[in-house]
């Protein structure tokens, strides 16, 4: 659900997976998307991705 959305701006499946697992999201407490999803915060990650897709800042 999340990776296909990220793939468009990450440039590849591999980079989308790297972002999902390794990149802290400052706006969401410096947790990675993977950590947030594991904590049941999928909606917040999706909202963040939507914000970025609409030229928002990270």
Beta strands, then each sheet from edge to edge (+ up, - down):
end
